[in-house]
Amino acid sequence: MSVGARTVADMNPQGERWTAEQVLALAPDAASRKAGGKLAAAGSWSGAGAHGQAVWGLCSGSGSKPYQTVVDLNGPGYRCSCPSRKFPCKHALGLLLLWASGERGVPGGGEPPEWAEQWLGGRRERAAGPAAAAPDGGPGRGGAEEDGTRDGTGDGAGRGGSGAAADPQAARRRAERRAQRIAAGAMELERRLADLLRDGLASADRAGYGAWDETAARMVDAQAPGLETRVRELAAIPSSGPGWPARLLEECALAHLLNQGFLHLDRLPEKLAATTRTRVGLTTPVAELLATGEAVRDRWLVLGRQDTADGRLTARRTWLRGERTHRMALLLSFSAPGRPSEPALPTGLVLDADLTYYPAARPLRAAIGARHEESPEGPSAMGAEPAGMPSVPEAEMLSVPEGCDVGTALAAYGSALGEDPWLEGWPVVLAEVVPIPGDDGWQLADERSGSALPVDPRCAGRTDLWQLMAISGGGPVTVFGECGHRGFSPITAWDPTPVSLITTTAQGGTR
């Protein structure tokens, strides 16, 4: 198996190793990211090495012979002897993650083994041969190799002189094939939901996890990580506490809506269609986003950060708000064992930068583009100033950010939900609210309006809620978090400097 995949922005421009986030951006779905992270350990590999634009290694598997995995960083392109039909497969992702962790993971120098050099040499010959002289000025068509595998390059132009440019037609064909697989997965899930409703919701309690696990596995095969996530959420609801049948019916309705939306994308408005594609797991590569999207320059205040552990990978979410535009933005990155995520943007930092939003009916997730020379303000992370950032005296730190009342927060979430029906929560800053514990859960009371916003029950076991109460001292406090249909999830409070209320959580939970 070998084929190219998505090209990541600024990959290996001068021969340096990629970051874990750049590697994970190549993964075809969430399941591949998780499986690749589990293989990013030296114990899984033997004979691993890197030289020039090549990375190779032998990965132990279930069979007697290890899988031969080689990656050409130009493109990039991949070849693995495993039977997987995903591109790149988990072995290629695991090898690249191990290589990204440094010399101790995959040492540099040395020459590729014969099996790797044979494939790499074939790619070089094709890049320098007839493919380079294709009539339309683009690369030639990748053909079948003697071992029956396929070869190709990434969706974007490769970096380095020896890599061939990507074939737009091949990229379009790959996208069409994936869309067909996702559509087949959506129809399979529709049949599963119809069976559940025909048999009655009580049957979900008796069936256990087995049937749902099989359905989730089929969504992985369909390369639809968004549908897989929804299936696993459905599996966790039965017997999850009082009112679970109603919650299960709600989730079934949302899953049905997502299936039908994807199966009828051509009938949806452009922005809602983009949201639907994102929800099933189709995202725009960062390089393409930054090259084609509209950049929004502002002074962005970092409101909070949350790390979520998923197996051996950690997803980092960082929320920002524009000083001029007042727009919220979410930065999402991933890290693997032994390799940290991008340097953390400390809460309270203000940076002058361009953000480009991913297409959506209500844009929120964004990618950072150019950072401008204006000196950022705010506190540094863990007592150390970020690289290239001058220190800022305590007196110049930002004051408590402007916030809103409970009614405005609910209106913001309702407006966003109207454009994205699968939205779990919307980031808001609440001002002058008092945290109050109670027998039925915590609340954030707004004395000005006499109203209160319940804290999400999934936060009930967090000790930092008592920390929030200590910060408030029984008085009003400013809190940033996500406002959703189950309540408010606090992330940051100001005392008057920002205090993080949550660091790393395990992925999971139900609506």
C-alpha positions as a Python dict, from the first residue, in 0.01 Angstrom:
ca = {
    (1, 'M'): (0, 0, 0),
    (2, 'S'): (136, 340, -90),
    (3, 'V'): (-19, 667, -183),
    (4, 'G'): (16, 1034, -110),
    (5, 'A'): (-202, 1235, 125),
    (6, 'R'): (-264, 1589, 233),
    (7, 'T'): (20, 1835, 231),
    (8, 'V'): (77, 2034, 553),
    (9, 'A'): (182, 2398, 554),
    (10, 'D'): (552, 2469, 588),
    (11, 'M'): (651, 2104, 621),
    (12, 'N'): (1024, 2047, 634),
    (13, 'P'): (1121, 2364, 450),
    (14, 'Q'): (1489, 2334, 547),
    (15, 'G'): (1524, 1968, 635),
    (16, 'E'): (1414, 1994, 999),
    (17, 'R'): (1190, 1731, 1152),
    (18, 'W'): (819, 1787, 1144),
    (19, 'T'): (605, 1849, 1450),
    (20, 'A'): (356, 1592, 1572),
    (21, 'E'): (72, 1819, 1463),
    (22, 'Q'): (205, 1831, 1108),
    (23, 'V'): (222, 1452, 1104),
    (24, 'L'): (-127, 1409, 1247),
    (25, 'A'): (-268, 1651, 990),
    (26, 'L'): (-194, 1381, 730),
    (27, 'A'): (-416, 1122, 902),
    (28, 'P'): (-727, 1025, 705),
    (29, 'D'): (-943, 1004, 1019),
    (30, 'A'): (-947, 1019, 1399),
    (31, 'A'): (-909, 642, 1431),
    (32, 'S'): (-588, 654, 1228),
    (33, 'R'): (-452, 935, 1447),
    (34, 'K'): (-519, 729, 1758),
    (35, 'A'): (-376, 407, 1612),
    (36, 'G'): (-71, 590, 1480),
    (37, 'G'): (-9, 742, 1822),
    (38, 'K'): (-1, 396, 1978),
    (39, 'L'): (274, 295, 1734),
    (40, 'A'): (485, 604, 1806),
    (41, 'A'): (705, 408, 2046),
    (42, 'A'): (1055, 274, 1984),
    (43, 'G'): (955, -74, 2105),
    (44, 'S'): (728, -118, 1803),
    (45, 'W'): (1008, -55, 1553),
    (46, 'S'): (1336, -202, 1441),
    (47, 'G'): (1583, -89, 1177),
    (48, 'A'): (1435, 261, 1175),
    (49, 'G'): (1637, 536, 1015),
    (50, 'A'): (1621, 861, 820),
    (51, 'H'): (1837, 1012, 550),
    (52, 'G'): (1766, 1314, 336),
    (53, 'Q'): (1399, 1307, 249),
    (54, 'A'): (1343, 941, 342),
    (55, 'V'): (1226, 777, 667),
    (56, 'W'): (1197, 398, 701),
    (57, 'G'): (1149, 123, 955),
    (58, 'L'): (1016, -225, 1031),
    (59, 'C'): (704, -242, 1250),
    (60, 'S'): (615, -559, 1438),
    (61, 'G'): (259, -672, 1372),
    (62, 'S'): (36, -970, 1424),
    (63, 'G'): (216, -1176, 1159),
    (64, 'S'): (557, -1338, 1166),
    (65, 'K'): (712, -1076, 939),
    (66, 'P'): (730, -708, 1033),
    (67, 'Y'): (567, -452, 810),
    (68, 'Q'): (807, -261, 584),
    (69, 'T'): (723, 108, 604),
    (70, 'V'): (894, 388, 413),
    (71, 'V'): (802, 754, 369),
    (72, 'D'): (927, 999, 107),
    (73, 'L'): (898, 1343, 266),
    (74, 'N'): (872, 1499, -78),
    (75, 'G'): (503, 1503, -154),
    (76, 'P'): (479, 1324, 87),
    (77, 'G'): (446, 966, -38),
    (78, 'Y'): (418, 640, 153),
    (79, 'R'): (463, 269, 111),
    (80, 'C'): (379, -2, 364),
    (81, 'S'): (349, -378, 323),
    (82, 'C'): (42, -390, 552),
    (83, 'P'): (-303, -464, 401),
    (84, 'S'): (-462, -136, 513),
    (85, 'R'): (-644, 72, 253),
    (86, 'K'): (-601, 396, 443),
    (87, 'F'): (-345, 648, 320),
    (88, 'P'): (-130, 702, 513),
    (89, 'C'): (-179, 391, 724),
    (90, 'K'): (-126, 378, 1099),
    (91, 'H'): (227, 237, 1051),
    (92, 'A'): (334, 534, 837),
    (93, 'L'): (182, 774, 1090),
    (94, 'G'): (348, 594, 1382),
    (95, 'L'): (686, 600, 1206),
    (96, 'L'): (658, 971, 1130),
    (97, 'L'): (550, 1050, 1488),
    (98, 'L'): (850, 855, 1619),
    (99, 'W'): (1078, 1039, 1374),
    (100, 'A'): (925, 1371, 1483),
    (101, 'S'): (1021, 1295, 1846),
    (102, 'G'): (1392, 1331, 1760),
    (103, 'E'): (1715, 1138, 1706),
    (104, 'R'): (1644, 896, 1992),
    (105, 'G'): (1331, 780, 1813),
    (106, 'V'): (1462, 755, 1458),
    (107, 'P'): (1833, 831, 1414),
    (108, 'G'): (1948, 1024, 1111),
    (109, 'G'): (2227, 922, 877),
    (110, 'G'): (2289, 589, 716),
    (111, 'E'): (2146, 456, 394),
    (112, 'P'): (1799, 310, 334),
    (113, 'P'): (1775, -70, 318),
    (114, 'E'): (1734, -228, -23),
    (115, 'W'): (1356, -267, 0),
    (116, 'A'): (1315, 102, 84),
    (117, 'E'): (1569, 227, -170),
    (118, 'Q'): (1401, 30, -448),
    (119, 'W'): (1073, 215, -390),
    (120, 'L'): (1240, 552, -335),
    (121, 'G'): (1446, 508, -653),
    (122, 'G'): (1132, 431, -849),
    (123, 'R'): (973, 753, -727),
    (124, 'R'): (1280, 953, -826),
    (125, 'E'): (1281, 800, -1174),
    (126, 'R'): (914, 876, -1227),
    (127, 'A'): (962, 1234, -1107),
    (128, 'A'): (1252, 1288, -1348),
    (129, 'G'): (1106, 1085, -1636),
    (130, 'P'): (796, 1114, -1854),
    (131, 'A'): (587, 1233, -1560),
    (132, 'A'): (779, 1558, -1554),
    (133, 'A'): (693, 1616, -1918),
    (134, 'A'): (318, 1557, -1897),
    (135, 'P'): (134, 1754, -2169),
    (136, 'D'): (-62, 1964, -1921),
    (137, 'G'): (249, 2061, -1731),
    (138, 'G'): (143, 1851, -1431),
    (139, 'P'): (267, 1521, -1301),
    (140, 'G'): (194, 1196, -1475),
    (141, 'R'): (-51, 938, -1355),
    (142, 'G'): (72, 709, -1079),
    (143, 'G'): (72, 349, -1197),
    (144, 'A'): (59, 8, -1030),
    (145, 'E'): (391, -125, -912),
    (146, 'E'): (510, -483, -949),
    (147, 'D'): (400, -568, -596),
    (148, 'G'): (48, -452, -672),
    (149, 'T'): (67, -137, -459),
    (150, 'R'): (-4, 217, -571),
    (151, 'D'): (209, 525, -560),
    (152, 'G'): (123, 892, -555),
    (153, 'T'): (198, 1228, -403),
    (154, 'G'): (17, 1459, -167),
    (155, 'D'): (-271, 1688, -249),
    (156, 'G'): (-41, 1990, -250),
    (157, 'A'): (291, 2061, -411),
    (158, 'G'): (580, 1873, -263),
    (159, 'R'): (877, 2052, -113),
    (160, 'G'): (1224, 1996, -238),
    (161, 'G'): (1366, 1959, -585),
    (162, 'S'): (1316, 1587, -625),
    (163, 'G'): (944, 1570, -549),
    (164, 'A'): (683, 1578, -820),
    (165, 'A'): (393, 1818, -795),
    (166, 'A'): (60, 1674, -691),
    (167, 'D'): (-185, 1564, -957),
    (168, 'P'): (-508, 1765, -910),
    (169, 'Q'): (-708, 1502, -1097),
    (170, 'A'): (-573, 1225, -874),
    (171, 'A'): (-654, 1434, -568),
    (172, 'R'): (-1007, 1487, -696),
    (173, 'R'): (-1050, 1115, -758),
    (174, 'R'): (-930, 1035, -405),
    (175, 'A'): (-1173, 1290, -264),
    (176, 'E'): (-1458, 1141, -467),
    (177, 'R'): (-1376, 788, -351),
    (178, 'R'): (-1368, 899, 11),
    (179, 'A'): (-1698, 1083, -27),
    (180, 'Q'): (-1851, 764, -167),
    (181, 'R'): (-1721, 563, 129),
    (182, 'I'): (-1859, 817, 376),
    (183, 'A'): (-2196, 814, 198),
    (184, 'A'): (-2202, 434, 227),
    (185, 'G'): (-2121, 467, 597),
    (186, 'A'): (-2401, 721, 644),
    (187, 'M'): (-2652, 484, 482),
    (188, 'E'): (-2529, 199, 703),
    (189, 'L'): (-2580, 415, 1011),
    (190, 'E'): (-2927, 510, 890),
    (191, 'R'): (-3018, 141, 876),
    (192, 'R'): (-2881, 91, 1228),
    (193, 'L'): (-3091, 382, 1361),
    (194, 'A'): (-3402, 254, 1183),
    (195, 'D'): (-3353, -90, 1342),
    (196, 'L'): (-3313, 69, 1684),
    (197, 'L'): (-3632, 275, 1655),
    (198, 'R'): (-3827, -18, 1514),
    (199, 'D'): (-3723, -244, 1804),
    (200, 'G'): (-3772, 31, 2063),
    (201, 'L'): (-3518, 234, 2260),
    (202, 'A'): (-3526, -19, 2543),
    (203, 'S'): (-3354, -265, 2310),
    (204, 'A'): (-3042, -47, 2322),
    (205, 'D'): (-3007, -121, 2692),
    (206, 'R'): (-3029, -495, 2634),
    (207, 'A'): (-2798, -503, 2330),
    (208, 'G'): (-2490, -373, 2512),
    (209, 'Y'): (-2183, -230, 2338),
    (210, 'G'): (-2123, -509, 2087),
    (211, 'A'): (-2362, -394, 1816),
    (212, 'W'): (-2249, -32, 1851),
    (213, 'D'): (-1882, -132, 1833),
    (214, 'E'): (-1947, -311, 1506),
    (215, 'T'): (-2125, -4, 1367),
    (216, 'A'): (-1840, 224, 1485),
    (217, 'A'): (-1587, -4, 1314),
    (218, 'R'): (-1781, 30, 990),
    (219, 'M'): (-1768, 409, 1022),
    (220, 'V'): (-1388, 381, 1058),
    (221, 'D'): (-1377, 172, 740),
    (222, 'A'): (-1588, 441, 573),
    (223, 'Q'): (-1327, 705, 677),
    (224, 'A'): (-1599, 899, 860),
    (225, 'P'): (-1451, 985, 1202),
    (226, 'G'): (-1735, 1225, 1281),
    (227, 'L'): (-1992, 949, 1237),
    (228, 'E'): (-1777, 710, 1440),
    (229, 'T'): (-1770, 958, 1728),
    (230, 'R'): (-2148, 991, 1721),
    (231, 'V'): (-2191, 613, 1724),
    (232, 'R'): (-1969, 581, 2029),
    (233, 'E'): (-2166, 857, 2202),
    (234, 'L'): (-2484, 665, 2127),
    (235, 'A'): (-2331, 350, 2276),
    (236, 'A'): (-2250, 531, 2602),
    (237, 'I'): (-2601, 665, 2666),
    (238, 'P'): (-2809, 354, 2758),
    (239, 'S'): (-2825, 307, 3138),
    (240, 'S'): (-2625, 629, 3185),
    (241, 'G'): (-2868, 766, 3443),
    (242, 'P'): (-3221, 899, 3472),
    (243, 'G'): (-3365, 1021, 3143),
    (244, 'W'): (-3129, 824, 2921),
    (245, 'P'): (-3400, 722, 2668),
    (246, 'A'): (-3474, 1088, 2595),
    (247, 'R'): (-3102, 1163, 2553),
    (248, 'L'): (-3064, 862, 2325),
    (249, 'L'): (-3353, 980, 2109),
    (250, 'E'): (-3196, 1328, 2084),
    (251, 'E'): (-2864, 1180, 1973),
    (252, 'C'): (-3038, 952, 1723),
    (253, 'A'): (-3210, 1257, 1574),
    (254, 'L'): (-2882, 1448, 1545),
    (255, 'A'): (-2707, 1150, 1387),
    (256, 'H'): (-2997, 1111, 1140),
    (257, 'L'): (-2978, 1482, 1058),
    (258, 'L'): (-2603, 1456, 992),
    (259, 'N'): (-2647, 1147, 772),
    (260, 'Q'): (-2918, 1312, 566),
    (261, 'G'): (-2723, 1634, 542),
    (262, 'F'): (-2419, 1459, 398),
    (263, 'L'): (-2627, 1245, 162),
    (264, 'H'): (-2791, 1563, 25),
    (265, 'L'): (-2501, 1808, 33),
    (266, 'D'): (-2593, 1947, -307),
    (267, 'R'): (-2921, 2076, -162),
    (268, 'L'): (-2764, 2264, 129),
    (269, 'P'): (-2648, 2626, 135),
    (270, 'E'): (-2272, 2647, 84),
    (271, 'K'): (-2181, 2733, 443),
    (272, 'L'): (-2410, 2470, 595),
    (273, 'A'): (-2266, 2215, 352),
    (274, 'A'): (-1916, 2308, 476),
    (275, 'T'): (-2031, 2257, 836),
    (276, 'T'): (-2178, 1918, 746),
    (277, 'R'): (-1857, 1805, 577),
    (278, 'T'): (-1660, 1908, 885),
    (279, 'R'): (-1896, 1722, 1119),
    (280, 'V'): (-1851, 1393, 933),
    (281, 'G'): (-1473, 1437, 944),
    (282, 'L'): (-1373, 1612, 620),
    (283, 'T'): (-1148, 1907, 695),
    (284, 'T'): (-954, 2152, 481),
    (285, 'P'): (-575, 2102, 490),
    (286, 'V'): (-401, 2388, 671),
    (287, 'A'): (-188, 2478, 369),
    (288, 'E'): (-494, 2508, 147),
    (289, 'L'): (-685, 2702, 412),
    (290, 'L'): (-411, 2961, 459),
    (291, 'A'): (-357, 2990, 84),
    (292, 'T'): (-721, 3035, -14),
    (293, 'G'): (-904, 3162, 296),
    (294, 'E'): (-956, 3522, 402),
    (295, 'A'): (-715, 3628, 677),
    (296, 'V'): (-856, 3826, 970),
    (297, 'R'): (-598, 4047, 1140),
    (298, 'D'): (-663, 4151, 1498),
    (299, 'R'): (-509, 4167, 1842),
    (300, 'W'): (-619, 3830, 1978),
    (301, 'L'): (-660, 3772, 2351),
    (302, 'V'): (-597, 3414, 2464),
    (303, 'L'): (-897, 3334, 2683),
    (304, 'G'): (-819, 2977, 2784),
    (305, 'R'): (-668, 2643, 2699),
    (306, 'Q'): (-781, 2282, 2750),
    (307, 'D'): (-595, 1956, 2681),
    (308, 'T'): (-803, 1644, 2619),
    (309, 'A'): (-635, 1302, 2634),
    (310, 'D'): (-749, 1052, 2372),
    (311, 'G'): (-556, 728, 2405),
    (312, 'R'): (-194, 821, 2351),
    (313, 'L'): (-270, 1151, 2179),
    (314, 'T'): (-355, 1483, 2340),
    (315, 'A'): (-575, 1736, 2166),
    (316, 'R'): (-513, 2096, 2270),
    (317, 'R'): (-787, 2356, 2232),
    (318, 'T'): (-700, 2722, 2267),
    (319, 'W'): (-967, 2992, 2257),
    (320, 'L'): (-905, 3352, 2147),
    (321, 'R'): (-1113, 3667, 2104),
    (322, 'G'): (-1038, 3959, 1875),
    (323, 'E'): (-999, 4300, 2034),
    (324, 'R'): (-1139, 4484, 1730),
    (325, 'T'): (-1367, 4225, 1570),
    (326, 'H'): (-1488, 4067, 1899),
    (327, 'R'): (-1486, 3735, 1711),
    (328, 'M'): (-1418, 3411, 1895),
    (329, 'A'): (-1168, 3164, 1753),
    (330, 'L'): (-1061, 2810, 1840),
    (331, 'L'): (-714, 2673, 1767),
    (332, 'L'): (-687, 2293, 1764),
    (333, 'S'): (-358, 2100, 1774),
    (334, 'F'): (-243, 1747, 1855),
    (335, 'S'): (61, 1601, 2026),
    (336, 'A'): (203, 1252, 2058),
    (337, 'P'): (418, 1089, 2329),
    (338, 'G'): (762, 1244, 2361),
    (339, 'R'): (676, 1539, 2142),
    (340, 'P'): (491, 1843, 2278),
    (341, 'S'): (228, 2027, 2085),
    (342, 'E'): (301, 2372, 1945),
    (343, 'P'): (436, 2606, 2216),
    (344, 'A'): (137, 2687, 2431),
    (345, 'L'): (-12, 3034, 2402),
    (346, 'P'): (-43, 3140, 2766),
    (347, 'T'): (-383, 3254, 2885),
    (348, 'G'): (-395, 3633, 2899),
    (349, 'L'): (-152, 3679, 2610),
    (350, 'V'): (-241, 3926, 2337),
    (351, 'L'): (-87, 3870, 1995),
    (352, 'D'): (-118, 4066, 1675),
    (353, 'A'): (-174, 3798, 1411),
    (354, 'D'): (-373, 3685, 1109),
    (355, 'L'): (-626, 3408, 1165),
    (356, 'T'): (-800, 3220, 886),
    (357, 'Y'): (-1128, 3052, 976),
    (358, 'Y'): (-1226, 2709, 849),
    (359, 'P'): (-1538, 2719, 629),
    (360, 'A'): (-1856, 2679, 835),
    (361, 'A'): (-2204, 2823, 880),
    (362, 'R'): (-2080, 2973, 1209),
    (363, 'P'): (-1699, 2985, 1181),
    (364, 'L'): (-1506, 2916, 1502),
    (365, 'R'): (-1206, 2693, 1437),
    (366, 'A'): (-916, 2881, 1281),
    (367, 'A'): (-548, 2853, 1192),
    (368, 'I'): (-280, 3108, 1272),
    (369, 'G'): (-110, 3268, 974),
    (370, 'A'): (131, 3559, 989),
    (371, 'R'): (228, 3704, 1325),
    (372, 'H'): (311, 4072, 1317),
    (373, 'E'): (596, 4252, 1485),
    (374, 'E'): (396, 4438, 1746),
    (375, 'S'): (510, 4322, 2090),
    (376, 'P'): (252, 4096, 2253),
    (377, 'E'): (119, 4180, 2594),
    (378, 'G'): (22, 3960, 2882),
    (379, 'P'): (169, 3700, 3113),
    (380, 'S'): (417, 3438, 3001),
    (381, 'A'): (377, 3064, 3038),
    (382, 'M'): (504, 2899, 3355),
    (383, 'G'): (719, 3197, 3444),
    (384, 'A'): (919, 3189, 3120),
    (385, 'E'): (871, 3420, 2827),
    (386, 'P'): (782, 3251, 2497),
    (387, 'A'): (1063, 3249, 2244),
    (388, 'G'): (1099, 3580, 2069),
    (389, 'M'): (856, 3758, 2300),
    (390, 'P'): (983, 4039, 2520),
    (391, 'S'): (895, 4036, 2886),
    (392, 'V'): (608, 4253, 2996),
    (393, 'P'): (603, 4434, 3331),
    (394, 'E'): (327, 4334, 3571),
    (395, 'A'): (167, 4676, 3536),
    (396, 'E'): (121, 4622, 3162),
    (397, 'M'): (-69, 4298, 3193),
    (398, 'L'): (-419, 4298, 3060),
    (399, 'S'): (-702, 4378, 3293),
    (400, 'V'): (-1002, 4150, 3332),
    (401, 'P'): (-1166, 4108, 2988),
    (402, 'E'): (-1506, 4245, 2909),
    (403, 'G'): (-1786, 3994, 2966),
    (404, 'C'): (-2161, 3958, 2928),
    (405, 'D'): (-2458, 3855, 3140),
    (406, 'V'): (-2630, 3516, 3145),
    (407, 'G'): (-2903, 3620, 2902),
    (408, 'T'): (-2653, 3740, 2643),
    (409, 'A'): (-2449, 3419, 2679),
    (410, 'L'): (-2757, 3205, 2618),
    (411, 'A'): (-2852, 3419, 2318),
    (412, 'A'): (-2502, 3376, 2170),
    (413, 'Y'): (-2524, 2998, 2204),
    (414, 'G'): (-2876, 2991, 2063),
    (415, 'S'): (-2775, 3198, 1762),
    (416, 'A'): (-2476, 2971, 1690),
    (417, 'L'): (-2689, 2658, 1740),
    (418, 'G'): (-2935, 2786, 1483),
    (419, 'E'): (-2659, 2771, 1222),
    (420, 'D'): (-2489, 2452, 1345),
    (421, 'P'): (-2739, 2207, 1495),
    (422, 'W'): (-2458, 1971, 1609),
    (423, 'L'): (-2288, 2240, 1818),
    (424, 'E'): (-2200, 2125, 2172),
    (425, 'G'): (-2118, 2467, 2313),
    (426, 'W'): (-2017, 2822, 2229),
    (427, 'P'): (-1734, 3017, 2399),
    (428, 'V'): (-1845, 3313, 2610),
    (429, 'V'): (-1704, 3535, 2885),
    (430, 'L'): (-1945, 3577, 3176),
    (431, 'A'): (-1903, 3888, 3389),
    (432, 'E'): (-2011, 3944, 3750),
    (433, 'V'): (-2143, 3597, 3821),
    (434, 'V'): (-2129, 3419, 4157),
    (435, 'P'): (-2055, 3045, 4173),
    (436, 'I'): (-2304, 2869, 4403),
    (437, 'P'): (-2296, 2498, 4493),
    (438, 'G'): (-2619, 2312, 4558),
    (439, 'D'): (-2775, 1972, 4598),
    (440, 'D'): (-2881, 1974, 4232),
    (441, 'G'): (-2544, 2094, 4105),
    (442, 'W'): (-2351, 2419, 4069),
    (443, 'Q'): (-2487, 2743, 3929),
    (444, 'L'): (-2341, 3073, 3817),
    (445, 'A'): (-2581, 3338, 3950),
    (446, 'D'): (-2617, 3679, 3789),
    (447, 'E'): (-2731, 3919, 4060),
    (448, 'R'): (-2797, 4197, 3809),
    (449, 'S'): (-3075, 4008, 3629),
    (450, 'G'): (-3170, 3762, 3900),
    (451, 'S'): (-3100, 3472, 3665),
    (452, 'A'): (-2857, 3180, 3693),
    (453, 'L'): (-2682, 2947, 3452),
    (454, 'P'): (-2632, 2585, 3563),
    (455, 'V'): (-2284, 2437, 3542),
    (456, 'D'): (-2263, 2138, 3307),
    (457, 'P'): (-2323, 1824, 3522),
    (458, 'R'): (-2020, 1662, 3362),
    (459, 'C'): (-1809, 1917, 3553),
    (460, 'A'): (-1954, 1814, 3889),
    (461, 'G'): (-1652, 1609, 3995),
    (462, 'R'): (-1398, 1879, 3916),
    (463, 'T'): (-1221, 2015, 4222),
    (464, 'D'): (-1151, 2341, 4040),
    (465, 'L'): (-1514, 2443, 4093),
    (466, 'W'): (-1421, 2494, 4458),
    (467, 'Q'): (-1117, 2684, 4335),
    (468, 'L'): (-1352, 2909, 4140),
    (469, 'M'): (-1559, 2963, 4453),
    (470, 'A'): (-1245, 3051, 4649),
    (471, 'I'): (-1146, 3304, 4383),
    (472, 'S'): (-1487, 3467, 4399),
    (473, 'G'): (-1494, 3478, 4781),
    (474, 'G'): (-1871, 3480, 4758),
    (475, 'G'): (-1868, 3781, 4529),
    (476, 'P'): (-1900, 3831, 4153),
    (477, 'V'): (-1622, 3705, 3927),
    (478, 'T'): (-1545, 3696, 3552),
    (479, 'V'): (-1535, 3346, 3402),
    (480, 'F'): (-1463, 3219, 3051),
    (481, 'G'): (-1602, 2887, 2930),
    (482, 'E'): (-1839, 2714, 2692),
    (483, 'C'): (-2214, 2765, 2713),
    (484, 'G'): (-2410, 2465, 2586),
    (485, 'H'): (-2741, 2287, 2612),
    (486, 'R'): (-2635, 2113, 2933),
    (487, 'G'): (-2502, 2426, 3101),
    (488, 'F'): (-2176, 2616, 3135),
    (489, 'S'): (-1828, 2456, 3147),
    (490, 'P'): (-1581, 2692, 3322),
    (491, 'I'): (-1230, 2709, 3176),
    (492, 'T'): (-1068, 3031, 3305),
    (493, 'A'): (-1137, 3278, 3586),
    (494, 'W'): (-973, 3615, 3659),
    (495, 'D'): (-834, 3700, 4004),
    (496, 'P'): (-762, 3962, 3854),
    (497, 'T'): (-496, 3776, 3650),
    (498, 'P'): (-617, 3467, 3460),
    (499, 'V'): (-637, 3137, 3650),
    (500, 'S'): (-681, 2817, 3452),
    (501, 'L'): (-962, 2602, 3592),
    (502, 'I'): (-895, 2295, 3382),
    (503, 'T'): (-578, 2136, 3240),
    (504, 'T'): (-611, 1786, 3096),
    (505, 'T'): (-928, 1576, 3079),
    (506, 'A'): (-1003, 1232, 2945),
    (507, 'Q'): (-1209, 1228, 2632),
    (508, 'G'): (-1561, 1099, 2677),
    (509, 'G'): (-1900, 1187, 2818),
    (510, 'T'): (-2241, 1208, 2665),
    (511, 'R'): (-2468, 1490, 2574),
}
